[in-house]
Amino acid sequence: MGKPLGPVRVTYGALPFLQPGTVTRTIVMCNQKGGVGKRTTITNLAGTLAAYGQPMHVRRRRLPRLTPREPVN
């Protein structure tokens, strides 16, 4: 048996949009709850893509709430 592939190699092989000639992609990470790892996930993804020479631009946005908060008792 061959050597197992490392996690970066498996990730890179599973991202077909990284192939030459494909269009730019926008990836959105959102969750209404804080502390679930959104920023960590985006940072790791950006680092992995940058390691393979892919141009990256990461923007952080806070979206307005669509409904008012309910009072907490």
C-alpha positions in Angstrom: 0.0 0.0 0.0 1.1 3.6 -0.7 1.6 6.3 1.8 -1.7 8.0 2.9 -2.3 11.4 1.5 -1.9 14.3 3.9 -4.9 16.5 4.8 -3.8 19.4 2.6 -3.5 17.1 -0.5 -6.9 15.6 0.1 -8.4 19.1 0.5 -6.8 20.4 -2.6 -7.9 17.4 -4.7 -11.5 17.9 -3.4 -11.7 21.5 -4.6 -12.4 21.3 -8.3 -12.8 25.1 -8.6 -9.0 25.5 -8.1 -8.3 24.1 -11.6 -7.0 26.5 -14.2 -9.7 28.2 -16.3 -12.4 28.2 -13.7 -14.3 31.3 -12.7 -13.8 33.2 -9.4 -15.8 31.8 -6.5 -17.3 33.5 -3.5 -17.4 31.6 -0.3 -19.7 32.8 2.5 -19.5 31.6 6.1 -22.4 32.5 8.4 -24.1 31.5 11.5 -26.4 33.4 13.8 -24.5 32.3 16.9 -21.2 33.5 18.0 -18.3 31.2 19.0 -18.9 28.4 16.5 -15.6 28.7 14.6 -16.5 30.8 11.6 -13.4 33.0 11.7 -11.1 30.0 12.4 -12.6 28.1 9.5 -12.2 31.0 7.1 -8.6 31.6 8.3 -7.7 27.9 7.7 -9.3 27.8 4.3 -7.6 31.1 3.2 -4.3 29.8 4.4 -4.7 26.5 2.6 -5.7 28.2 -0.7 -2.9 30.7 -0.4 -0.4 27.9 0.2 -1.3 26.6 -3.3 -0.8 30.1 -4.8 -4.5 31.0 -5.1 -5.2 34.7 -4.8 -7.3 35.4 -1.7 -9.3 38.3 -0.4 -11.1 37.8 3.0 -13.7 40.4 4.2 -15.6 40.3 7.4 -19.0 41.8 7.5 -21.6 42.2 10.1 -25.1 41.9 8.7 -28.0 43.8 10.3 -30.5 41.9 12.3 -33.8 41.3 10.5 -35.8 41.0 13.6 -35.4 42.9 16.9 -34.0 41.0 19.9 -36.4 39.7 22.4 -35.9 40.9 26.0 -34.1 38.4 28.2 -35.6 37.8 31.7 
